[in-house]
Amino acid sequence: MIKRAFLKYKDDKNFRDTVQSSFSSLLIRFVGVFTGFLATVITTRFYGADAFGIVTICIAILSFAVIIGKLGFDMSLMRYIADFSSKENHAAVKGVFLKAMKVIVPVGIIITLILYFSAHFMAQNFFHKEELEKVIRYNAFFVLPLVLMLINSECLRGLNKINTYTFFQTAAVSTLATILLIIFIFIDRGNHIPVYIQFVSIGIAAAMSLFAFLRYSSFANHSAVHEIGARHLLKSTSPIFISTLMQLIMSWAGTLILAAHASEADVGIYNALLRISAFTNITILAVNSSVMPKFAVAYSSSNTNELRQLAKNAVRMIFFSALPVFILLAACAIPLLKLFGKDFSGHEQPLYILLIGQLFVVFAGLPAQILNMTDRQHLLRNIAIISAIINVVFCFVLIPSYGIAGACIAQIIGMVVWNALCIATVYRKFGFWTFFK
């Protein structure tokens, strides 16, 4: 098996490129996960679990606003830019980027105004915490910067700048936040300091991502050519927008519903458990970063065999790299939770529940990404709606009675439904399974 794997790496250029780019992306993601983990530990130990709960609530609000602000343009731009970049059509890259910005920037400004003026209502009537009003108002001003950072990073992925894309998606904000949190330990330990640091980090990372895209796309050296019409671009983004919104609902429903029924400390504990379990996702995201543009190129050239082979290679790399991480987290759950402080001890069972759900995701491969990159966005949209409804229903049923454990159970139910339906749909449309055999 080792010999066959080595020969495949030597002779198969696509496999070799996927392994190399996935490995470098994995290293950067480890930096991002480590700094995110470190920022969480610093916040909970030096600023308190309630401070981390405030950060989590603000990021949840910001995440929903950003999904609306992106309107699905991030995935569409990545797909079209990957196609244009493979043909060295830099003028078309500039054209499709500018066309998207004409929609994204005004929408981001509108969302900022809505969030700013609704801060009092949200703090008082939804979260029942009037002290959050000021923070939510500040939060509003970072909708557009975060939208632009995520859009720019996906455009960089389309240009095959996988390492730069991975840095802005996973490591830029957390690295900056960790550095500033360490500095402010010696200056001010107010419970709002971590959330303000998060805002500053988003602003700096957004400026850096725009500079990187302009540089790598040779933006100033070409005149824009509009090969994709506005109507076609919007038509391709709308199913992606709905799918992403449903996925975000699945990710944050537990946090927001728990925030309405429990304390900030419980919200912080639940999100710390999510971050620990997300370590198993790091290899999935690393492989995903390098393979998704290849899915788009294989589909545009009508090469189903290459698409099948890419999916097969991807799930193998995901499984063998993620399994040791899963085993390590399951074995070290108790000491890991002790790192976060005394409030986190005794929550091993919810962590095990989340890890079981993550293991199923590891087995599933990348079926959703295949649907997104092969003009099957409408099918993924339908799957996302079904999964999100199931997830939210279980959140409302389980959280009032079981608290953090109920939120964890609802989370994995949504994950299993999402991946199972995606696997079945890929098989029905393309004739191959994406899960690990």
N, C-alpha and C positions, 0 to 999 in steps of 0.2 A: 504493500500500500504506500509506503514511504517512497519507494522507487518510482511508482506510477505517478505519485503527486509531483515528484521532482521533475520527471520527464514532461509532464503536462505543463509545469511552470516554465520549463526550458523551451518547449516547442509551440505552445499556444500563446500568442501575443496578447489576445484579449484577456486571457486568464492572468497572465503576468502583469499586465497593466492594472487589472482590478486588484490583485494582491498588493502591488506596490502602493497604489494610491489609497487603498483601504488601510494599509498598515500605517502610513504617515498620518492619515486622517484619524486613525485610532489613537495615536500618540497625542495629537492635539486635543482630541476629545477627553483623554485621560486628564490632561491639564485642566480642561474646562470643568470636568466632573470633580476633580480634586479641589480646585479653587472654589467651586460652588459648595462643595461639602465643607471646606474650611471656613467659608463665609458664614455658612449655617451654624457651625460649631461656635465660631467667635460671637455671632449674634446671640445665640441662646445662652452661652456661658457668661458673657460680659455685659450684655444689654438686656437679657431676660427672654423667656419664652413668649411673653406678650409682645415684645418688640418684633420678634420674628413673625408673630401672628399678624401684626400690622403690615409688615413687608409683604406677607403672603396675600392678604386681602387686597392690597393695592396692585400687586402684580396680577391677581385674578381679574380685577376690573380693567387694568391696562391690556391684558391679553384679549379679552373680549372686544375691546375698542379697536385693537390692532387688527384682529381678524376681519372686522367690518371694514377697516381702513384699507387693508390690502385687496379686498374684493376678489381674491383668487388670482391676482396678477402675478404673484411670486412664482407659482408653478408654471403658469402659461409662459411667462417671460423666460424662465429657465429652459423650457422645452424649445421655444422658437430660437432663442439665442444659441442653444447647443447646435441646432440645425444650421443656422447661419454661420456660426463660428467654424463648424466642420468644413464649410465651403469657403472660408476666409472672406465672407461677405460682411465686412465691418460697417459699411454704410447702412445695411439693413439692420444690424444690431443697434446702431444709434437711433434709427428711425422707430423701431418698435419700442425702445426704451422711452423716448420722448413722447410717443403717443400714449403710453401707459401713465407717464407722469402728469399729463394734462387732466387725467381723471383722479389719480391718487392724491395729489396735493390738495385740491379743493375739498375732496371728501374728508381728508385728514383734518383740515381746519374746521369743517362743520362738526365733526365728532368731538374735537377739542372744546368747542363752544358749548355743545350739548352737555358734555360731561362736567364742564366747569359750573354751569348754572344749575345742574341737578345734584350737585354735591351735598347740599343740605338735606334734600329729600332722601338720598341714598343713605346717608349717615344716620338719619333719625328714624326712617320708616323701614328700611330693609335690614341694616346691621344693628339698629337700636343702640348705636354708640355715637353720640353727638361729637365726641372729641375727634372723630375721623374726618369731619367736614373739611378742615383746613388741609389735611394731607391729600384728600381726594381732589381738591381744587388744584394743588400743585401737580398731582398725578396727570391731570388733563393736558398739561403743556408738553408732556413727553409721549403723547400718542403718535404724532407725526414723525419725530425722530426715530422711534422704534420701528414704525412702518418702513421708513426709508432704509434703516439698517438691514431689515430682513429682506426687503426687495433687492437692495444692492448685493447682498450676499448670495441670493439665488441667481442673480445675473452673473456673478463671478463663477458660480458652479457651472452655468451654461457655457462660460468661456473656458471650462476645464481647469480652473484655478481652485482645485479641491481643497488644498490646505488653507488658502486664504478664506474660502467660503466657510470651512469648518471652524476657523478661529472666530469669525464674527458671529456664527450661529451658536457656538457653545462656550467659548472661552473669553471673549473680549470683555463682556460686562462683568462676569464673575471675577476675573483677574483684577480689573480695576477696582471693583468693590472690595475685594479682599485686602488690597493694599491700603485703601482709604480707611477701612474698618480698623486695621491694625494701628494706623496713625491716630485715629480718634479715640482709641482706648485710653490714650494718655492725655487727651484734651477734653472730651465730653462723652459721657455715657448715658445721655438722655435716650428714652425709648423711641424717639422719632429720628435719631441720628442714622440708624441703618437704612431706613426708607429714603431719606434724603440722599444718602450716598448712592443708593440704587439709581435714583433719578440722574445724578451727575454722571454716573458711569454710562448710562444709556446715551446721554447727550454726546459724550466724548467718542464712544464707539460708533455712533451714527456718522459723525464727521469723518472718522477714519475710513469707514466702509465706502462712503461716497468718493473719497480721494482714490481708494484702491480701484474701484470700478472705472473711474475716468482714466486712470493710468493704464490698466490692462486692456481696456477696450479701444485704446488709441482714439478716444472720443474727440479730441480737438483736431485730429488729422483727417477726418472724413466728414462729408456732407451727408445729412440724413436721407435715406431712401426708404419710402414707406411701402414695403412689400406685403404687409399684413394690414387689411382694412380695419377700421375702428369697430365696425359691426361684427366682423369675424373674431376679433380679439375679445370683445365683450361676450360673445356667444360661448367661446371656449373657457372663459374665466368663471362664468356664473355657476356651473356645476361644481367646480373646484372650490369656489367661495362657500357654497352651502356645505360641501363635505368637510371643509376645514372648520367651519363654524360648528358643525355637529361634533367633530372630533374635540374641539375646544370645550364644548359643553360637557362632553364625557370626562375630560381632564379636570375641569374645575367645578362641576356640579357638586361633588362631594365636599369641596372646600367651602363653597358659598352656602350650601344648605347646612353644613356643620356650623358655620359662623352664625347662622340664625338661631341655632339650638344650643350652642355651647360657648365656652369662653375663648378668648384669643389664645390662651395657652393650649387648649385642645386643638385648635386650628393649626397652631405651630407644630404640635407633636405629629398630627396627621401628615402634614406636608414634609416634615423631616423623614417620616417613614416612606413617603413616596420617593423622596430623593435617594434614600438608601437603596430601595428596590430598583430604581432607575439605573443603577450601576450595570445591571444585566443588559440594559438597552444600548450601552455604549458601542458594542461591536455591531449591532444592527444598524445604528446610525452611521457608523464609519463605513460599512459596506454600502449602505444606501447612498451615501454622498457620492461615491465614485460610479455606482452602477446606474443610477437613474438617468443621467444624460445618455448612457449607452443604450438603455431601453428605448429612448426616444429616437436615436439614430437608427437602431435596428428596425424599429417599426416603420420609420419613414422610407427605409429601403426595402420594405416588405420581406424581411428575412426572419421568418418565424423560427427557424432552427437556431439562429443566433440568439433570439429572444429566449428560447427554451434553455439553451446552454448557459446564458448569463444568469437566469433564475436558478439553475441547478448549482452553478459555482457559488452564487451568493449565499444560498441557504446552507451549503456545506461550511463555508467560512464562518457564517454567523453561528452555527451550532457548535463547532469545535472550539471557537474562541469564547463563546458566552458560557458554556457549561462549567468551566472551572470557576468563573466569577460567581455563578449561581451557587455552586457548592460552598465556596468561601464565605459568601454572605450568610447562607443558612447556618453554617457552623459557627460563625462569629457574631451572631445577632446580639447576644447579651452584652459583650464588651463594646460593640459598636454603639448601642443605645446609651451606655454609660458615659460615652464621650460627650454626649449632648447635655448631660446634667441629670440631677436626681429626678426631675419631672418626667423623664423619658423611660426610666426603668419600669419594667413590668408590662411593656407594650410589645413583647416579642411575638405574641400570637397574631396580631394584625399585620406585622411585618412578614410572617410566614405566609399569610393569605395573599399578600401582594406578590411575593416571590413565586408562588404557584401560578398566578396569572401571567407573570413575566416569562415563565418557562414555556407556557403555551405559545406566547408571541415568538420566542426563539425558534420553536418547531415550525412555525407557520411560514417563515421566509418573508418575501416582499410582494405579496399579491396585490395590496392596495397601490403600491408604486407602479406596478405593471399596468393596472387599469388606468391610472392617471396619465401615463405616458403613451397610451395606445388608443386615444380617442374614445375611451370607455368611461369618461368622467361622469356621465349621467348615471351609469350603473353604480359607481362608487358613491355618488350622491344618495341614491336610494338606500344603499347599505348603511351609510352613515346616519341617515334619518332614523331607520329602524333601530340601530344600535344605541343612538343617543336617547331615544324614547325609553327603551328598556332600562338604560343606565339611570336616567332621572327618576323613573318610577321606583326602582329599587332604592335609590337614595332617600326619597320621601318615605318609603315604607320602613327602611331599616335604621336610618340615622336617629330618629327620635327615641327608639328603644335601645339601640346598641351603640350609639355614639361613633367613636373612631372605628371600631371593628365593623359596624354596619356600612360605613363609608368605604372601607377596604373591600368588603364583599361585593358591593354594588360596582365598584371600579373594575374588578376582575370579570364580573359577569358581562359588562359592556365590552371589555377587551376580547373575550372569547367569542362573543356573537359577531363582532366586527371581523375578526380574522377568519372565522369559519365561513362566513358568507363570502368574503373576498376570495378565499381558496376555491370554493365551489364555482364562483363566477369565472375565474381565470380558466379553470378546467373546462367549463361549458363553452367558453368562447375560443380558447386556443388549443385545447386538447392535452394539456400537461398539468401536473400537480406542482405546486410551489413548495409544499412542506418537506421537511427532512425525512427521508426514508431510511 
